């Protein structure tokens, strides 16, 4: 038999966790601010490092092609059930 206050306890626990999450989560602008900085600056995205040579990922493409080829080859193997299908 279910106790009547079990649902109320579960709902109050969920509300407390949601409220704690909202209170602990900082604003995005405050998370990137330096200590002691009070002025609001616009947020800028990080700048990626400049690489003079763009390198292609040939190993990843080869792995995808090999995986597709293995899947196709496995589907082409005839079953031993014959005419009973």
N, CA, C and O atoms as CSV, one atom per row, in Angstrom:
chain,resi,resn,atom,element,x,y,z
A,1,UNK,N,N,0.842,-1.178,0.000
A,1,UNK,CA,C,0.000,0.000,0.000
A,1,UNK,C,C,0.886,1.240,0.000
A,1,UNK,O,O,1.898,1.295,0.699
A,2,UNK,N,N,0.498,2.212,-0.778
A,2,UNK,CA,C,1.300,3.410,-0.940
A,2,UNK,C,C,0.930,4.442,0.120
A,2,UNK,O,O,-0.241,4.658,0.432
A,3,UNK,N,N,1.965,5.066,0.657
A,3,UNK,CA,C,1.712,6.129,1.635
A,3,UNK,C,C,1.291,7.405,0.911
A,3,UNK,O,O,1.794,7.675,-0.180
A,4,UNK,N,N,0.397,8.187,1.475
A,4,UNK,CA,C,-0.102,9.379,0.780
A,4,UNK,C,C,0.943,10.491,0.678
A,4,UNK,O,O,0.866,11.310,-0.238
A,5,UNK,N,N,1.906,10.545,1.581
A,5,UNK,CA,C,2.869,11.651,1.553
A,5,UNK,C,C,4.107,11.328,0.724
A,5,UNK,O,O,5.016,12.155,0.653
A,6,UNK,N,N,4.176,10.168,0.100
A,6,UNK,CA,C,5.341,9.799,-0.704
A,6,UNK,C,C,5.434,10.671,-1.950
A,6,UNK,O,O,6.529,11.096,-2.316
A,7,UNK,N,N,4.314,10.946,-2.608
A,7,UNK,CA,C,4.314,11.786,-3.802
A,7,UNK,C,C,4.702,13.214,-3.439
A,7,UNK,O,O,5.468,13.851,-4.162
A,8,UNK,N,N,4.187,13.715,-2.340
A,8,UNK,CA,C,4.521,15.079,-1.920
A,8,UNK,C,C,6.008,15.182,-1.584
A,8,UNK,O,O,6.644,16.193,-1.882
A,9,UNK,N,N,6.556,14.149,-0.971
A,9,UNK,CA,C,7.983,14.158,-0.640
A,9,UNK,C,C,8.830,14.131,-1.906
A,9,UNK,O,O,9.844,14.825,-1.985
A,10,UNK,N,N,8.430,13.342,-2.892
A,10,UNK,CA,C,9.178,13.267,-4.150
A,10,UNK,C,C,9.105,14.578,-4.918
A,10,UNK,O,O,10.105,15.022,-5.483
A,11,UNK,N,N,7.933,15.199,-4.943
A,11,UNK,CA,C,7.796,16.489,-5.623
A,11,UNK,C,C,8.586,17.583,-4.939
A,11,UNK,O,O,9.191,18.418,-5.611
A,12,UNK,N,N,8.593,17.595,-3.631
A,12,UNK,CA,C,9.348,18.628,-2.921
A,12,UNK,C,C,10.852,18.419,-3.107
A,12,UNK,O,O,11.599,19.393,-3.191
A,13,UNK,N,N,11.302,17.177,-3.173
A,13,UNK,CA,C,12.711,16.899,-3.425
A,13,UNK,C,C,13.101,17.341,-4.830
A,13,UNK,O,O,14.171,17.920,-5.017
A,14,UNK,N,N,12.250,17.077,-5.823
A,14,UNK,CA,C,12.529,17.498,-7.195
A,14,UNK,C,C,12.558,19.020,-7.304
A,14,UNK,O,O,13.394,19.575,-8.017
A,15,UNK,N,N,11.650,19.697,-6.600
A,15,UNK,CA,C,11.633,21.161,-6.620
A,15,UNK,C,C,12.884,21.724,-5.947
A,15,UNK,O,O,13.444,22.714,-6.418
A,16,UNK,N,N,13.325,21.110,-4.859
A,16,UNK,CA,C,14.535,21.574,-4.178
A,16,UNK,C,C,15.773,21.394,-5.057
A,16,UNK,O,O,16.643,22.264,-5.084
A,17,UNK,N,N,15.856,20.277,-5.771
A,17,UNK,CA,C,16.999,20.046,-6.668
A,17,UNK,C,C,16.979,21.044,-7.822
A,17,UNK,O,O,18.028,21.566,-8.200
A,18,UNK,N,N,15.805,21.317,-8.385
A,18,UNK,CA,C,15.704,22.277,-9.486
A,18,UNK,C,C,16.077,23.682,-9.018
A,18,UNK,O,O,16.767,24.409,-9.733
A,19,UNK,N,N,15.633,24.067,-7.836
A,19,UNK,CA,C,15.957,25.388,-7.305
A,19,UNK,C,C,17.442,25.503,-7.000
A,19,UNK,O,O,18.047,26.541,-7.268
A,20,UNK,N,N,18.037,24.459,-6.448
A,20,UNK,CA,C,19.471,24.480,-6.158
A,20,UNK,C,C,20.281,24.570,-7.449
A,20,UNK,O,O,21.304,25.253,-7.495
A,21,UNK,N,N,19.830,23.887,-8.492
A,21,UNK,CA,C,20.531,23.952,-9.774
A,21,UNK,C,C,20.476,25.360,-10.352
A,21,UNK,O,O,21.473,25.855,-10.876
A,22,UNK,N,N,19.324,26.004,-10.261
A,22,UNK,CA,C,19.198,27.365,-10.781
A,22,UNK,C,C,20.024,28.355,-9.973
A,22,UNK,O,O,20.576,29.300,-10.536
A,23,UNK,N,N,20.116,28.158,-8.674
A,23,UNK,CA,C,20.868,29.092,-7.838
A,23,UNK,C,C,22.371,28.915,-7.979
A,23,UNK,O,O,23.116,29.886,-7.853
A,24,UNK,N,N,22.827,27.705,-8.234
A,24,UNK,CA,C,24.254,27.443,-8.307
A,24,UNK,C,C,24.818,27.778,-9.685
A,24,UNK,O,O,25.984,28.157,-9.793
A,25,UNK,N,N,24.020,27.647,-10.733
A,25,UNK,CA,C,24.499,27.887,-12.089
A,25,UNK,C,C,24.778,29.374,-12.287
A,25,UNK,O,O,23.873,30.192,-12.126
A,26,UNK,N,N,26.019,29.742,-12.636
A,26,UNK,CA,C,26.331,31.160,-12.828
A,26,UNK,C,C,25.873,31.658,-14.195
A,26,UNK,O,O,25.635,30.870,-15.111
A,27,UNK,N,N,25.754,32.963,-14.315
A,27,UNK,CA,C,25.480,33.563,-15.612
A,27,UNK,C,C,26.668,33.339,-16.525
A,27,UNK,O,O,27.798,33.293,-16.039
A,28,UNK,N,N,26.466,33.197,-17.824
A,28,UNK,CA,C,27.599,32.983,-18.724
A,28,UNK,C,C,28.598,34.137,-18.692
A,28,UNK,O,O,29.805,33.912,-18.790
A,29,UNK,N,N,28.114,35.356,-18.556
A,29,UNK,CA,C,29.022,36.499,-18.538
A,29,UNK,C,C,29.844,36.519,-17.250
A,29,UNK,O,O,31.015,36.898,-17.273
A,30,UNK,N,N,29.259,36.124,-16.150
A,30,UNK,CA,C,29.992,36.121,-14.881
A,30,UNK,C,C,30.987,34.976,-14.820
A,30,UNK,O,O,32.001,35.074,-14.130
A,31,UNK,N,N,30.711,33.894,-15.529
A,31,UNK,CA,C,31.627,32.758,-15.506
A,31,UNK,C,C,32.928,33.079,-16.220
A,31,UNK,O,O,33.963,32.497,-15.894
A,32,UNK,N,N,32.903,34.004,-17.198
A,32,UNK,CA,C,34.103,34.336,-17.946
A,32,UNK,C,C,34.768,35.608,-17.446
A,32,UNK,O,O,35.809,35.998,-17.973
A,33,UNK,N,N,34.203,36.256,-16.459
A,33,UNK,CA,C,34.775,37.506,-15.969
A,33,UNK,C,C,35.994,37.228,-15.092
A,33,UNK,O,O,36.065,36.220,-14.390
A,34,UNK,N,N,36.934,38.141,-15.155
A,34,UNK,CA,C,38.123,38.026,-14.308
A,34,UNK,C,C,37.765,38.504,-12.904
A,34,UNK,O,O,36.862,39.326,-12.750
A,35,UNK,N,N,38.455,38.006,-11.877
A,35,UNK,CA,C,38.160,38.460,-10.514
A,35,UNK,C,C,38.410,39.962,-10.386
A,35,UNK,O,O,39.447,40.460,-10.824
A,36,UNK,N,N,37.492,40.659,-9.806
A,36,UNK,CA,C,37.615,42.097,-9.613
A,36,UNK,C,C,37.097,42.902,-10.786
A,36,UNK,O,O,37.074,44.130,-10.701
A,37,UNK,N,N,36.689,42.292,-11.853
A,37,UNK,CA,C,36.187,42.996,-13.025
A,37,UNK,C,C,34.693,43.220,-12.853
A,37,UNK,O,O,33.937,42.273,-12.637
A,38,UNK,N,N,34.274,44.466,-12.947
A,38,UNK,CA,C,32.859,44.786,-12.749
A,38,UNK,C,C,32.177,45.242,-14.036
A,38,UNK,O,O,30.950,45.176,-14.121
A,39,UNK,N,N,32.918,45.699,-15.032
A,39,UNK,CA,C,32.280,46.211,-16.233
A,39,UNK,C,C,31.834,45.056,-17.114
A,39,UNK,O,O,32.492,44.020,-17.202
A,40,UNK,N,N,30.715,45.264,-17.751
A,40,UNK,CA,C,30.172,44.229,-18.624
A,40,UNK,C,C,30.788,44.379,-20.016
A,40,UNK,O,O,30.594,45.401,-20.674
A,41,UNK,N,N,31.514,43.386,-20.454
A,41,UNK,CA,C,32.103,43.382,-21.788
A,41,UNK,C,C,31.338,42.372,-22.637
A,41,UNK,O,O,30.829,41.380,-22.115
A,42,UNK,N,N,31.257,42.618,-23.931
A,42,UNK,CA,C,30.588,41.620,-24.769
A,42,UNK,C,C,31.418,40.339,-24.825
A,42,UNK,O,O,32.647,40.371,-24.882
A,43,UNK,N,N,30.720,39.234,-24.807
A,43,UNK,CA,C,31.406,37.950,-24.857
A,43,UNK,C,C,31.901,37.685,-26.268
A,43,UNK,O,O,31.170,37.891,-27.237
A,44,UNK,N,N,33.132,37.232,-26.384
A,44,UNK,CA,C,33.717,36.904,-27.678
A,44,UNK,C,C,34.017,35.416,-27.713
A,44,UNK,O,O,34.478,34.856,-26.718
A,45,UNK,N,N,33.763,34.763,-28.850
A,45,UNK,CA,C,34.070,33.341,-28.943
A,45,UNK,C,C,35.581,33.131,-28.979
A,45,UNK,O,O,36.315,34.025,-29.400
A,46,UNK,N,N,36.054,31.974,-28.548
A,46,UNK,CA,C,37.493,31.722,-28.595
A,46,UNK,C,C,37.978,31.640,-30.038
A,46,UNK,O,O,37.261,31.185,-30.929
A,47,UNK,N,N,39.198,32.086,-30.241
A,47,UNK,CA,C,39.788,32.078,-31.574
A,47,UNK,C,C,40.582,30.785,-31.751
A,47,UNK,O,O,41.467,30.490,-30.948
A,48,UNK,N,N,40.277,30.016,-32.788
A,48,UNK,CA,C,41.022,28.769,-32.984
A,48,UNK,C,C,42.440,29.069,-33.451
A,48,UNK,O,O,42.683,30.112,-34.058
A,49,UNK,N,N,43.372,28.171,-33.178
A,49,UNK,CA,C,44.731,28.397,-33.652
A,49,UNK,C,C,44.788,28.305,-35.176
A,49,UNK,O,O,44.082,27.509,-35.796
A,50,UNK,N,N,45.640,29.132,-35.757
A,50,UNK,CA,C,45.758,29.165,-37.212
A,50,UNK,C,C,46.711,28.063,-37.651
A,50,UNK,O,O,47.869,28.023,-37.235
A,51,UNK,N,N,46.211,27.173,-38.495
A,51,UNK,CA,C,47.030,26.094,-39.030
A,51,UNK,C,C,47.243,26.376,-40.504
A,51,UNK,O,O,46.280,26.504,-41.260
A,52,UNK,N,N,48.475,26.472,-40.911
A,52,UNK,CA,C,48.788,26.812,-42.302
A,52,UNK,C,C,48.371,25.701,-43.264
A,52,UNK,O,O,47.935,25.987,-44.379
A,53,UNK,N,N,48.494,24.471,-42.861
A,53,UNK,CA,C,48.139,23.356,-43.721
A,53,UNK,C,C,46.901,22.661,-43.161
A,53,UNK,O,O,46.906,22.164,-42.035
A,54,UNK,N,N,45.863,22.637,-43.951
A,54,UNK,CA,C,44.663,21.914,-43.535
A,54,UNK,C,C,44.890,20.433,-43.831
A,54,UNK,O,O,45.071,20.044,-44.985
A,55,UNK,N,N,44.880,19.632,-42.805
A,55,UNK,CA,C,45.149,18.208,-42.958
A,55,UNK,C,C,43.831,17.448,-43.027
A,55,UNK,O,O,42.948,17.616,-42.186
A,56,UNK,N,N,43.724,16.615,-44.042
A,56,UNK,CA,C,42.515,15.806,-44.204
A,56,UNK,C,C,42.608,14.573,-43.324
A,56,UNK,O,O,43.695,14.054,-43.065
A,57,UNK,N,N,41.471,14.121,-42.876
A,57,UNK,CA,C,41.421,12.941,-42.025
A,57,UNK,C,C,41.155,11.721,-42.907
A,57,UNK,O,O,40.023,11.251,-43.017
A,58,UNK,N,N,42.221,11.220,-43.533
A,58,UNK,CA,C,42.079,10.085,-44.429
A,58,UNK,C,C,41.784,8.797,-43.671
A,58,UNK,O,O,41.075,7.933,-44.187
A,59,UNK,N,N,42.308,8.649,-42.464
A,59,UNK,CA,C,42.077,7.417,-41.696
A,59,UNK,C,C,40.608,7.279,-41.312
A,59,UNK,O,O,40.062,6.176,-41.326
A,60,UNK,N,N,39.981,8.375,-40.977
A,60,UNK,CA,C,38.556,8.320,-40.632
A,60,UNK,C,C,37.701,7.955,-41.836
A,60,UNK,O,O,36.775,7.151,-41.728
A,61,UNK,N,N,38.016,8.554,-42.993
A,61,UNK,CA,C,37.266,8.233,-44.206
A,61,UNK,C,C,37.499,6.783,-44.610
A,61,UNK,O,O,36.567,6.109,-45.048
A,62,UNK,N,N,38.729,6.296,-44.470
A,62,UNK,CA,C,39.030,4.908,-44.796
A,62,UNK,C,C,38.267,3.949,-43.871
A,62,UNK,O,O,37.778,2.913,-44.320
A,63,UNK,N,N,38.168,4.292,-42.588
A,63,UNK,CA,C,37.439,3.449,-41.645
A,63,UNK,C,C,35.950,3.396,-41.983
A,63,UNK,O,O,35.327,2.342,-41.861
A,64,UNK,N,N,35.377,4.518,-42.405
A,64,UNK,CA,C,33.955,4.538,-42.774
A,64,UNK,C,C,33.722,3.697,-44.024
A,64,UNK,O,O,32.774,2.914,-44.082
A,65,UNK,N,N,34.579,3.858,-45.017
A,65,UNK,CA,C,34.432,3.084,-46.257
A,65,UNK,C,C,34.608,1.592,-45.973
A,65,UNK,O,O,33.865,0.768,-46.505
A,66,UNK,N,N,35.576,1.246,-45.148
A,66,UNK,CA,C,35.798,-0.155,-44.799
A,66,UNK,C,C,34.596,-0.738,-44.029
A,66,UNK,O,O,34.197,-1.877,-44.268
A,67,UNK,N,N,34.032,0.043,-43.117
A,67,UNK,CA,C,32.859,-0.416,-42.374
A,67,UNK,C,C,31.663,-0.646,-43.272
A,67,UNK,O,O,30.950,-1.637,-43.113
A,68,UNK,N,N,31.433,0.254,-44.214
A,68,UNK,CA,C,30.313,0.087,-45.150
A,68,UNK,C,C,30.549,-1.134,-46.032
A,68,UNK,O,O,29.621,-1.891,-46.317
A,69,UNK,N,N,31.799,-1.323,-46.465
A,69,UNK,CA,C,32.110,-2.488,-47.296
A,69,UNK,C,C,31.890,-3.786,-46.521
A,69,UNK,O,O,31.392,-4.759,-47.087
A,70,UNK,N,N,32.248,-3.818,-45.252
A,70,UNK,CA,C,32.030,-5.013,-44.434
A,70,UNK,C,C,30.538,-5.297,-44.237
A,70,UNK,O,O,30.114,-6.452,-44.264
A,71,UNK,N,N,29.762,-4.260,-44.043
A,71,UNK,CA,C,28.315,-4.449,-43.894
A,71,UNK,C,C,27.689,-4.977,-45.181
A,71,UNK,O,O,26.838,-5.865,-45.143
A,72,UNK,N,N,28.110,-4.432,-46.317
A,72,UNK,CA,C,27.581,-4.920,-47.598
A,72,UNK,C,C,27.998,-6.368,-47.844
A,72,UNK,O,O,27.204,-7.180,-48.321
A,73,UNK,N,N,29.250,-6.683,-47.516
A,73,UNK,CA,C,29.727,-8.054,-47.727
A,73,UNK,C,C,28.978,-9.040,-46.833
A,73,UNK,O,O,28.671,-10.152,-47.261
A,74,UNK,N,N,28.688,-8.646,-45.616
A,74,UNK,CA,C,27.959,-9.539,-44.711
A,74,UNK,C,C,26.537,-9.771,-45.192
A,74,UNK,O,O,25.991,-10.854,-44.981
A,75,UNK,N,N,25.926,-8.789,-45.829
A,75,UNK,CA,C,24.565,-8.967,-46.349
A,75,UNK,C,C,24.533,-9.821,-47.606
A,75,UNK,O,O,23.487,-10.376,-47.942
A,76,UNK,N,N,25.650,-9.938,-48.307
A,76,UNK,CA,C,25.684,-10.728,-49.532
A,76,UNK,C,C,25.946,-12.211,-49.289
A,76,UNK,O,O,25.849,-13.007,-50.223
A,77,UNK,N,N,26.273,-12.600,-48.069
A,77,UNK,CA,C,26.503,-14.010,-47.762
A,77,UNK,C,C,25.164,-14.736,-47.817
A,77,UNK,O,O,24.223,-14.340,-47.129
A,78,UNK,N,N,25.061,-15.788,-48.622
A,78,UNK,CA,C,23.770,-16.484,-48.727
A,78,UNK,C,C,23.468,-17.284,-47.453
A,78,UNK,O,O,24.366,-17.814,-46.798
A,79,UNK,N,N,22.206,-17.350,-47.136
A,79,UNK,CA,C,21.804,-18.123,-45.968
A,79,UNK,C,C,21.701,-19.599,-46.341
A,79,UNK,O,O,21.578,-19.930,-47.520
A,80,UNK,N,N,21.749,-20.486,-45.352
A,80,UNK,CA,C,21.718,-21.932,-45.603
A,80,UNK,C,C,20.306,-22.482,-45.521
A,80,UNK,O,O,20.128,-23.700,-45.562
A,81,UNK,N,N,19.319,-21.650,-45.409
A,81,UNK,CA,C,17.951,-22.134,-45.246
A,81,UNK,C,C,17.340,-22.574,-46.566
A,81,UNK,O,O,16.413,-23.383,-46.576
A,82,UNK,N,N,17.841,-22.057,-47.673
A,82,UNK,CA,C,17.410,-22.515,-48.989
A,82,UNK,C,C,15.973,-22.190,-49.317
A,82,UNK,O,O,15.534,-21.059,-49.109
A,83,UNK,N,N,15.220,-23.167,-49.831
A,83,UNK,CA,C,13.859,-22.942,-50.322
A,83,UNK,C,C,12.809,-22.974,-49.223
A,83,UNK,O,O,11.625,-22.818,-49.522
A,84,UNK,N,N,13.186,-23.168,-47.973
A,84,UNK,CA,C,12.213,-23.263,-46.888
A,84,UNK,C,C,11.727,-21.901,-46.413
A,84,UNK,O,O,10.851,-21.831,-45.552
A,85,UNK,N,N,12.270,-20.832,-46.950
A,85,UNK,CA,C,11.888,-19.484,-46.508
A,85,UNK,C,C,10.495,-19.140,-46.917
A,85,UNK,O,O,10.019,-18.044,-46.623
